[in-house]
Amino acid sequence: MRPRLEVGQVIDGFRLEAPLKPGGMANLWRVTRDGEAPQGADSLPLIMKIPFTRGGESAVTIVGFEVEGMILPRLSGAHVPRFVAAGGYENPYIVMELIAGAPLTGKLAALPLGAEETAAIGAQIALALHDLHRQHVIHLDLKPSNVILRDSGEAALIDFGLSRHDQLPDLLAEEIGGPVGTGPYVSPEQLRGVRSDPRSDLFALGVILYFLCTGERPFGDPQSITEWRRRLWRDPLPPRARNADVPPWLQEIILRCLEIDPAARPQTAADLAFALRNPECVLLTDRANRVQRDPLAKVLARWLRSGRSAFPEPGQRSLAQQLARTPIIMAAVALSAGPDALSEAVAAAVARLVATEPGARLVCVSVLKTSLMSIDPTEDAEGRSLHLQRLIALKHWARGLSLPPERLTFHAIEASDTAAALIEFASTNRADHIVLGARKSSAMRRYLGSVSSQVVAQAPCTVTVVRVPA
């Protein structure tokens, strides 16, 4: 058991300055680096998170702290705290940036908020979620206490103990049976055991928006999974029934976020942010002016359907973990009209590589070069789509690799800068390894720089360059 924490105590070079209000799973302390002035002009304000280690702590607390320690160092940008340091198993802690700003919980005493303020806050949270999702993380515990509004107005998200990173093992799915989360904010798909859908965060944001503009949570404060499951069939009372000042466009957005079926919600956080910032662009449906819940016949039909959705078996959940551990190999293929020794050499190199990585996924990419100064044709002389023809050629190129379809994808990219397009694709899709060919040197390539040299210099991962012997 960890000794009692006291002001002035030094842990691995960090001095405890003052205790803060504890979180749900950990003690929180303001800290400085030992020997640094507590409020140095150039020092980054720091907070140390130390997990509860009392006897009888739930497995969620223990595993969640490990999850946050895995995820937080991989995150960057203004919408998350900057990671500083972490302790080991014998002395667990995380040191991170103490974000300057106010938690969203500070707004709760003034509820309900006006529509404009609600939408402005919601848009900032949506932008933060968009940035998080682009970094391959789903928060899965979004709630007011996990949102900080920076002095700049941007929203920052904290507490990633229940989060899911799609390229890391999902320890919570492996070790905890059933859904985890905060009752009022858990999405229907989380109740069904699905932790891989970013639209779960949009459901939680819908709950926050509802709360901000009505002063009530749409599903109350359920205390058990049995109560949580009611949202699988029972829709909430529309916001305008609680607060007539909620405009139709805001109710439309909120009820879309709270749809049981993720496919009926906004599909990305960026789409949601755009709607909240541009209410005149919101397409109004019958949701917009509704003041009653759905009729009982519709609710009963949903209840009957909900019984068919059981929590997945542990073996099914392990599939997500396996996908997260699967390396992504990107083959950048320059195709020509006829036989090409270089593209064949790239295919041979890729075949050797995937043979040593039995779990690898292969992404085959080819760039259709476009012009900056003119409109490029989209069809060949026979009226066939150039894009489709390139995809067919890619599949023909990969015919000898003998990979199952679920481990092989093909992408034709239209771009004026081949190297930049390949680098962007690799970065966006988090490729682990790029294989591409390098053609013979020429005066033009020496002057402008070859595609292969630019990719090697700027790619975010390992690069193998293939050459054909002279």
Summary of the structure (lengths in Angstrom):
residues: 470
radius of gyration: 26.0
end to end distance: 67.0
largest distance: 79.0
contacts: 1416
relative contact order: 0.08
helix: 41%
strand: 17%
